[in-house]
Amino acid sequence: MTSSSPWFLSIRDLDKSYGEFRALRSIDLDIRRGEFVCFLGPSGCGKTTLLRAIAGLEPQDSGRIEMEGRDVSHAAPSDRDFGIVFQSYALFPNLTVAENVGYGLVNRRQPARAIAERVEELLALVGLPDQGRKYPVQLSGGQQQRVALARALATAPGLLLLDEPLSALDAKVRLRLRDEIRSLQQRLGVTTVMVTHDQEEALAMADRIVVMNNGAVEQVGTPEEIYRRPATPFVADFVGHMTFLDAVVTGPGTVRVDDLDLQVANAGSFPSGTAVRLAMRPEEVRTRSITEETPNCFEATIGDVTFLGSFCRAHLQPTRSRTTRIAADFSANAMRDLAIAPGEIRRIAFPPEALHVFAGAAR
Ligand SMILES: Nc1ncnc2c1ncn2[C@@H]1O[C@H](COP(=O)(O)OP(=O)(O)OP(=O)(O)O)[C@@H](O)[C@H]1O
């Protein structure tokens, strides 16, 4: 690979075990220069282990890591060009904010004046000008995390690693800092990898999301690809909400669920008779402008309705089916206009393009 390669970071066949437990399984991943990538997955899936392997803090057992075309697989962390922010702010409590931010610069033996100027510039960058004399304990959690961010950026690293940097903060601060980190990253153009288990955070911040499960990469894609075209039932289930139904393929582009025959736009190449899992997002259930020609339309009884703030989620049971229950989301307007209430019967439709078909019977 040459430095003209679009990839800042390339990972090949990375493996890591703790005793018998395989924490990373044959990870292959390429990250573009300037890209913001999120590692997303449930607790224990290996996100942090992968981040720490990239940093050289938790060496892999086998596999290769290249940064800007340089093989850093066995390089010490100090020989890898990154800055890192941890979940717990990890600031030195006995050092002032300015000393914390300038820590890495002092180690590089830069003149005091240059350091002071750079620290002031960094504090302004993270929205904390004139706070350099304070101690970490005098700052809020959000402010401490900004200081940690400034410290990680001090040496102008090629790669910014963020390990759940927002998860210790309360919801409002988290939202604000999320936007700030994203716009700062775009302004600086620094290649960034962030670990999170919060799907909303990943969808809102990332250029691309790496969904991990059980030490392996399940899918890599833009937020929209991950959400609209989940590659596996795990991704479909983990990102957003999905109704899963047992189905049987009845022909090209058709499946049967219980007594319902449904058209499916992307049915894959399963032969007739194959048991599959059908999946659909609650917001894709259609309730308006339904005519006799609308595909996959039928009557359904409205079951329980849960108020979720900006929308309501209802469970619907098609009247021709004994067992099928489908989650459907309704805006406040739709709730009112369609008089959605438990026990009512309404016509609904499943757009063929909104149905996902996966191999295997439902759990
Ligand atoms: N030093 C270690 N010794 C033994 N097992 C470890 C060690 N570090 C991590 N593990 C195990 O490896 C798995 C992956 O851990 P990792 O911290 O990468 O998960 P994660 O996806 O970041 O999860 P979380 O969001 O909970 O931090 C977990 O099952 C964890 O228990």
The ligand as a Tripos MOL2 file, in Angstrom:
@<TRIPOS>MOLECULE
LIG
   31    33     1     0     0
SMALL
NO_CHARGES

@<TRIPOS>ATOM
      1 N1         -8.0740   -8.5660   29.8850 N.pl3     1 LIG1
      2 C1         -9.0700   -9.4250   29.6280 C.ar      1 LIG1
      3 N2         -9.0310  -10.6820   30.1200 N.ar      1 LIG1
      4 C2        -10.0130  -11.5550   29.8580 C.ar      1 LIG1
      5 N3        -11.1080  -11.2830   29.1050 N.ar      1 LIG1
      6 C3        -11.1930  -10.0580   28.6040 C.ar      1 LIG1
      7 C4        -10.1880   -9.0640   28.8400 C.ar      1 LIG1
      8 N4        -10.5630   -7.9360   28.1940 N.ar      1 LIG1
      9 C5        -11.7580   -8.1980   27.5870 C.ar      1 LIG1
     10 N5        -12.1280   -9.4750   27.8200 N.ar      1 LIG1
     11 C6        -13.3520  -10.1260   27.3220 C.3       1 LIG1
     12 O1        -13.3750   -9.9760   25.9180 O.3       1 LIG1
     13 C7        -14.6980   -9.6660   25.4830 C.3       1 LIG1
     14 C8        -14.7070   -8.4050   24.6710 C.3       1 LIG1
     15 O2        -14.4290   -7.3220   25.5220 O.3       1 LIG1
     16 P1        -14.5250   -5.8280   25.0190 P.3       1 LIG1
     17 O3        -14.1720   -4.9290   26.1680 O.co2     1 LIG1
     18 O4        -13.7580   -5.6710   23.7680 O.co2     1 LIG1
     19 O5        -16.0650   -5.7180   24.7050 O.3       1 LIG1
     20 P2        -16.9010   -4.4610   24.2630 P.3       1 LIG1
     21 O6        -17.6030   -4.8190   23.0220 O.co2     1 LIG1
     22 O7        -16.0500   -3.2460   24.2210 O.co2     1 LIG1
     23 O8        -17.9590   -4.3770   25.4180 O.3       1 LIG1
     24 P3        -18.3450   -3.1800   26.4050 P.3       1 LIG1
     25 O9        -19.2540   -2.2930   25.6260 O.co2     1 LIG1
     26 O10       -19.0480   -3.8830   27.5250 O.co2     1 LIG1
     27 O11       -17.0680   -2.5360   26.8110 O.co2     1 LIG1
     28 C9        -15.5550   -9.6080   26.7250 C.3       1 LIG1
     29 O12       -16.2620  -10.8270   26.8600 O.3       1 LIG1
     30 C10       -14.5770   -9.4190   27.8580 C.3       1 LIG1
     31 O13       -15.0530  -10.0620   29.0250 O.3       1 LIG1
@<TRIPOS>BOND
     1     1     2 1
     2     2     3 ar
     3     2     7 ar
     4     3     4 ar
     5     4     5 ar
     6     5     6 ar
     7     6     7 ar
     8     6    10 ar
     9     7     8 ar
    10     8     9 ar
    11     9    10 ar
    12    10    11 1
    13    11    12 1
    14    11    30 1
    15    12    13 1
    16    13    14 1
    17    13    28 1
    18    14    15 1
    19    15    16 1
    20    16    17 2
    21    16    18 1
    22    16    19 1
    23    19    20 1
    24    20    21 2
    25    20    22 1
    26    20    23 1
    27    23    24 1
    28    24    25 2
    29    24    26 1
    30    24    27 1
    31    28    29 1
    32    28    30 1
    33    30    31 1
@<TRIPOS>SUBSTRUCTURE
     1 LIG1         1 GROUP 0 **** ****
